[in-house]
């Protein structure tokens, strides 16, 4: 199953504007989902001290990631 998640960034907030700038190129190339998943995967790994589960697989794919 694939889920689409929409979110809003307030560009008047410096941190959210920085997030938008980081995503800008990926958005143009329609790769923002991959970038977001990699960032979240890295964050989850830092919190749990586990080995990367899907970061390298996502980096090589253009298609959306399936989630259970």
Backbone torsions as a table, in degrees:
resi	resn	phi	psi	omega
1	UNK	NA	138.2	177.9
2	UNK	-111.5	132.3	178.0
3	UNK	-116.2	134.0	174.4
4	UNK	-97.7	129.3	-179.3
5	UNK	-119.4	121.8	177.7
6	UNK	-104.8	145.4	176.3
7	UNK	-146.8	161.6	-176.9
8	UNK	-114.4	138.8	175.0
9	UNK	-113.8	131.3	176.7
10	UNK	-89.5	104.7	-174.7
11	UNK	-71.6	-7.8	174.0
12	UNK	-79.5	-16.7	176.6
13	UNK	-90.2	122.4	-175.8
14	UNK	-54.4	-41.9	-178.3
15	UNK	-66.6	-42.2	179.8
16	UNK	-71.5	-33.6	175.4
17	UNK	-64.8	-37.7	177.6
18	UNK	-65.9	-38.2	176.3
19	UNK	-61.7	-45.3	179.7
20	UNK	-61.3	-43.7	179.5
21	UNK	-62.4	-38.6	179.0
22	UNK	-66.4	-31.9	-178.1
23	UNK	-89.0	-15.1	-170.2
24	UNK	-52.8	-50.7	-179.5
25	UNK	-64.8	-42.7	180.0
26	UNK	-64.5	-35.1	177.8
27	UNK	-63.5	-41.3	179.1
28	UNK	-64.1	-34.1	-178.9
29	UNK	-93.4	4.6	-179.9
30	UNK	58.6	38.6	179.9
31	UNK	-120.3	11.4	-176.6
32	UNK	-61.7	-35.7	179.1
33	UNK	-60.3	-40.8	178.7
34	UNK	-65.6	-44.1	179.7
35	UNK	-62.0	-43.7	179.2
36	UNK	-64.6	-44.0	179.0
37	UNK	-62.7	-40.2	177.8
38	UNK	-63.7	-42.8	179.7
39	UNK	-64.1	-43.3	178.6
40	UNK	-67.3	-39.1	177.6
41	UNK	-61.2	-44.6	178.1
42	UNK	-61.8	-41.3	179.4
43	UNK	-65.0	-44.4	178.9
44	UNK	-63.9	-36.1	178.3
45	UNK	-65.7	-39.8	178.4
46	UNK	-62.2	-39.5	-178.3
47	UNK	-73.8	-35.1	-174.1
48	UNK	-104.3	-11.3	-179.1
49	UNK	59.4	35.6	178.8
50	UNK	-100.4	168.6	176.9
51	UNK	-78.3	151.3	179.1
52	UNK	-58.9	131.1	-177.9
53	UNK	-92.4	-43.8	-173.8
54	UNK	-141.5	11.3	-176.5
55	UNK	-60.2	-48.3	-177.5
56	UNK	-70.2	-33.3	178.0
57	UNK	-65.7	-40.3	179.9
58	UNK	-69.1	-35.7	-177.4
59	UNK	-63.1	-26.8	-176.4
60	UNK	-98.0	-1.1	-176.4
61	UNK	-108.9	142.8	173.8
62	UNK	-94.2	-24.4	-173.4
63	UNK	-82.2	157.9	179.4
64	UNK	-61.3	151.1	-179.8
65	UNK	-85.3	131.7	176.4
66	UNK	-81.7	140.3	178.3
67	UNK	-125.0	143.3	179.5
68	UNK	-82.2	NA	NA
